[in-house]
Each structure stands twice: as structure tokens, then as C-alpha cells.
Amino acid sequence: MKSELTAWFERRFAFDFPVSVYAALRVRLAGTPARIEELTSRVAKQALAQKPDGKWSIQENAGHLLDLEPLWSARIDDFLAGRETLSAADLTNRKTHEARHNERALAEILRGFRDARMALVARLRGQDPALFARTALHPRLKAPMRLVDHLYFVAEHDDHHLARIAELRDV
């Protein structure tokens, strides 16, 4: 099954929107757990672990979102601390490859993701709006990124994997 999605590492981003969109992005991020729960709610258990063409299954895509929550949180820490460069991602996705998400209960993955994401969103509430304009270098993109840009990047990453789950579900 050929995906219609552009590969994540081929995506390019233009961070040219106003900082004031941070409130809407915070809501978008908070909505991801409900969206993934809806996408997976009526998928047969055996279909959750199917790996067309050896690519990640529905369950592994969901697990990957959970696996990246510590990175997103660390990057918020980087902005709060005023670091010049954001924490680097493991571009091999070793954590997801080794996590054995297909052997876990989907409900456990989704609960963990919801808890982690709600904690991340809670950290953003009540922050000084000036914080969302603070910049740091994104290590892979080699570009300055504001905190608001980071939130957009995370939301786009969420949507990339939600779209992949939808593709796999609709096979």
C-alpha cells in the first residue's frame, strides 16, 4: 500500500505566522488524544497490528506519538531555560522500533498518550505570552524555531501520524 503522505523527513516548514496563534495550537494539541481514539475505536483488534509493506502498524503509529512526548516536553524545558539549541530527536526512532507496541493493549497506549499530552498542554497554560516568541535552533532543520513554531511542528507531526492511521484503517 503506497501512502499518499509526504515522508515526514521530507516535509518543509514555514514559520511565518503570528505568535498569537499559540492559544489555538494549544487547543489543537489537546485534541489529538480524542482524534486518535476516534480513529482507532472501531478497528478490529487483528487489524491494529498489521504492517503493510513492513511499515508501522496502526498501533505502532499510535505508540510513536506516545514515544515522542518526552522529546516535546524536553523542548519546552529548553525554551523555558532559554537554551540556544533544542534537544535532538533520535532520527532512527529506536524507541518506537524497540517498544513492541503491537504486543501491548491499544487502550494502554492511548491512555499513556492522553496523560502525557494533557500534562504537556497543562504546562503551557498560564505561561507569559512572550515565552511563545522565544527562539532556539532546531537541530535537524538547522533553523531558528519559536516556541509557537514548536507547537505547530508537534501538531503537524500528530496529524501526519493520524493521517497514516486513517490510511491503514481504510485499507
MARDOKOL-700981 format. One record per residue (C-alpha): residue in one letter; x, y, z. Coordinates in nm, 4 decimals, padded with zeros to 6 digits. Layout:
ROKE_a_X_Y_Z
...
REM end
This chain:
ROKE_m_00.0000_00.0000_00.0000
ROKE_k_00.1580_00.3241_-00.1130
ROKE_s_00.0962_00.6136_00.1209
ROKE_e_-00.0287_00.9453_-00.0128
ROKE_l_00.1608_01.1247_00.2631
ROKE_t_00.4869_01.3086_00.2114
ROKE_a_00.7535_01.1377_00.4200
ROKE_w_00.7978_01.3270_00.7481
ROKE_f_01.1684_01.3978_00.6995
ROKE_e_01.0935_01.5442_00.3553
ROKE_r_00.8482_01.7996_00.4977
ROKE_r_00.9498_02.1657_00.4953
ROKE_f_00.8025_02.4254_00.7260
ROKE_a_00.7421_02.7987_00.7011
ROKE_f_00.7155_02.9505_01.0457
ROKE_d_00.5767_03.2824_00.9310
ROKE_f_00.2560_03.3062_01.1313
ROKE_p_00.1968_03.5381_01.4275
ROKE_v_00.2884_03.4280_01.7787
ROKE_s_-00.0724_03.4920_01.8800
ROKE_v_-00.1809_03.1566_01.7286
ROKE_y_-00.0282_02.9757_02.0288
ROKE_a_-00.3679_02.9528_02.2031
ROKE_a_-00.5261_02.7777_01.9032
ROKE_l_-00.2278_02.5439_01.8723
ROKE_r_-00.2571_02.4537_02.2392
ROKE_v_-00.6207_02.3512_02.1768
ROKE_r_-00.5204_02.1557_01.8644
ROKE_l_-00.2587_01.9642_02.0651
ROKE_a_-00.5078_01.8932_02.3418
ROKE_g_-00.7469_01.7466_02.0849
ROKE_t_-00.5086_01.4865_01.9459
ROKE_p_-00.5887_01.2152_02.2040
ROKE_a_-00.9604_01.2321_02.1216
ROKE_r_-00.8879_01.2252_01.7489
ROKE_i_-00.6672_00.9171_01.7722
ROKE_e_-00.9189_00.7440_01.9977
ROKE_e_-01.1924_00.8112_01.7412
ROKE_l_-00.9778_00.6903_01.4503
ROKE_t_-00.8972_00.3624_01.6238
ROKE_s_-01.2236_00.2963_01.8092
ROKE_r_-01.3852_00.0649_01.5557
ROKE_v_-01.0760_-00.1053_01.4148
ROKE_a_-01.0689_-00.4826_01.4543
ROKE_k_-00.8013_-00.5947_01.7000
ROKE_q_-00.6122_-00.8016_01.4408
ROKE_a_-00.6033_-00.5018_01.2016
ROKE_l_-00.4326_-00.2819_01.4631
ROKE_a_-00.1036_-00.4731_01.4314
ROKE_q_-00.0983_-00.5301_01.0543
ROKE_k_00.2169_-00.3913_00.8906
ROKE_p_00.1565_-00.3347_00.5195
ROKE_d_00.4856_-00.3279_00.3292
ROKE_g_00.6714_-00.3706_00.6594
ROKE_k_00.5821_-00.0160_00.7695
ROKE_w_00.4468_00.0712_01.1129
ROKE_s_00.1043_-00.0604_01.2059
ROKE_i_-00.1822_00.1480_01.3376
ROKE_q_-00.0790_00.0572_01.6895
ROKE_e_00.2886_00.1418_01.6253
ROKE_n_00.1920_00.4822_01.4833
ROKE_a_-00.0101_00.5475_01.7998
ROKE_g_00.2772_00.4250_02.0146
ROKE_h_00.5186_00.6504_01.8277
ROKE_l_00.3136_00.9538_01.9295
ROKE_l_00.3431_00.8413_02.2910
ROKE_d_00.7160_00.7757_02.2483
ROKE_l_00.7804_01.1346_02.1375
ROKE_e_00.6016_01.3086_02.4247
ROKE_p_00.9212_01.3193_02.6373
ROKE_l_01.1044_01.4934_02.3499
ROKE_w_00.8313_01.7532_02.3071
ROKE_s_00.8356_01.8162_02.6822
ROKE_a_01.2164_01.8415_02.6866
ROKE_r_01.1972_02.1023_02.4137
ROKE_i_00.9524_02.3056_02.6196
ROKE_d_01.2090_02.2830_02.9003
ROKE_d_01.4694_02.4118_02.6520
ROKE_f_01.2559_02.7170_02.5753
ROKE_l_01.1828_02.7804_02.9432
ROKE_a_01.5548_02.7600_03.0242
ROKE_g_01.6483_02.9865_02.7335
ROKE_r_01.8752_02.7264_02.5707
ROKE_e_02.0213_02.8138_02.2315
ROKE_t_01.9549_02.4712_02.0759
ROKE_l_01.6609_02.2370_02.1230
ROKE_s_01.7015_01.8792_02.2404
ROKE_a_01.7779_01.6496_01.9500
ROKE_a_01.5444_01.3736_01.8367
ROKE_d_01.6604_01.0196_01.7763
ROKE_l_01.6200_01.0207_01.3992
ROKE_t_01.6301_00.6396_01.3881
ROKE_n_01.3143_00.6148_01.6033
ROKE_r_01.4841_00.3411_01.8043
ROKE_k_01.2395_00.3810_02.0941
ROKE_t_00.9421_00.3030_01.8715
ROKE_h_01.1174_00.0161_01.6945
ROKE_e_01.2092_-00.1447_02.0283
ROKE_a_00.8858_-00.0719_02.2176
ROKE_r_00.6900_-00.3718_02.0865
ROKE_h_00.3730_-00.1643_02.0696
ROKE_n_00.1910_-00.4396_01.8790
ROKE_e_00.2197_-00.6614_02.1864
ROKE_r_00.0592_-00.4038_02.4147
ROKE_a_-00.3065_-00.3218_02.4591
ROKE_l_-00.4068_-00.0258_02.2437
ROKE_a_-00.6042_00.1145_02.5382
ROKE_e_-00.2824_00.1278_02.7421
ROKE_i_-00.1000_00.3190_02.4663
ROKE_l_-00.3872_00.5629_02.4208
ROKE_r_-00.4209_00.6210_02.7958
ROKE_g_-00.0479_00.6879_02.8257
ROKE_f_-00.0589_00.9265_02.5329
ROKE_r_-00.3608_01.1127_02.6705
ROKE_d_-00.1959_01.1506_03.0124
ROKE_a_00.1346_01.2698_02.8663
ROKE_r_-00.0271_01.5100_02.6213
ROKE_m_-00.2588_01.6630_02.8799
ROKE_a_00.0444_01.7173_03.1072
ROKE_l_00.2260_01.8903_02.8211
ROKE_v_-00.0718_02.1145_02.7420
ROKE_a_-00.1160_02.1971_03.1113
ROKE_r_00.2454_02.3187_03.1229
ROKE_l_00.1650_02.5711_02.8513
ROKE_r_-00.1380_02.7207_03.0249
ROKE_g_-00.0738_03.0412_03.2103
ROKE_q_00.2681_03.1000_03.0534
ROKE_d_00.3691_03.4555_02.9720
ROKE_p_00.2701_03.5123_02.6067
ROKE_a_00.6246_03.6432_02.5438
ROKE_l_00.7563_03.2900_02.6047
ROKE_f_00.5892_03.1704_02.2829
ROKE_a_00.8101_03.4119_02.0839
ROKE_r_01.1344_03.2830_02.2391
ROKE_t_01.3616_03.1136_01.9845
ROKE_a_01.6065_02.8243_01.9793
ROKE_l_01.7782_02.6345_01.6986
ROKE_h_01.6024_02.3198_01.5791
ROKE_p_01.8861_02.0662_01.5441
ROKE_r_01.7572_01.8783_01.2367
ROKE_l_01.6014_02.1675_01.0472
ROKE_k_01.9022_02.3909_01.1261
ROKE_a_01.6629_02.6818_01.1623
ROKE_p_01.5519_02.9035_01.4476
ROKE_m_01.2199_02.7994_01.5926
ROKE_r_00.9959_02.9896_01.8307
ROKE_l_00.8028_02.8014_02.0953
ROKE_v_00.4856_02.8689_01.8935
ROKE_d_00.6619_02.7107_01.5919
ROKE_h_00.7479_02.4083_01.8032
ROKE_l_00.3806_02.3681_01.8939
ROKE_y_00.2892_02.3854_01.5248
ROKE_f_00.5618_02.1302_01.4426
ROKE_v_00.4234_01.8898_01.7064
ROKE_a_00.0660_01.9384_01.5802
ROKE_e_00.1775_01.8709_01.2226
ROKE_h_00.3636_01.5596_01.3383
ROKE_d_00.0484_01.4428_01.5173
ROKE_d_-00.1577_01.4990_01.2030
ROKE_h_00.0970_01.3144_00.9879
ROKE_h_00.0572_01.0017_01.2020
ROKE_l_-00.3196_01.0424_01.2346
ROKE_a_-00.3426_01.0568_00.8553
ROKE_r_-00.1297_00.7426_00.8311
ROKE_i_-00.3548_00.5660_01.0824
ROKE_a_-00.6568_00.6675_00.8727
ROKE_e_-00.4898_00.5251_00.5602
ROKE_l_-00.4156_00.1967_00.7353
ROKE_r_-00.7636_00.1784_00.8858
ROKE_d_-00.9276_00.2304_00.5466
ROKE_v_-00.7313_-00.0422_00.3638
REM end
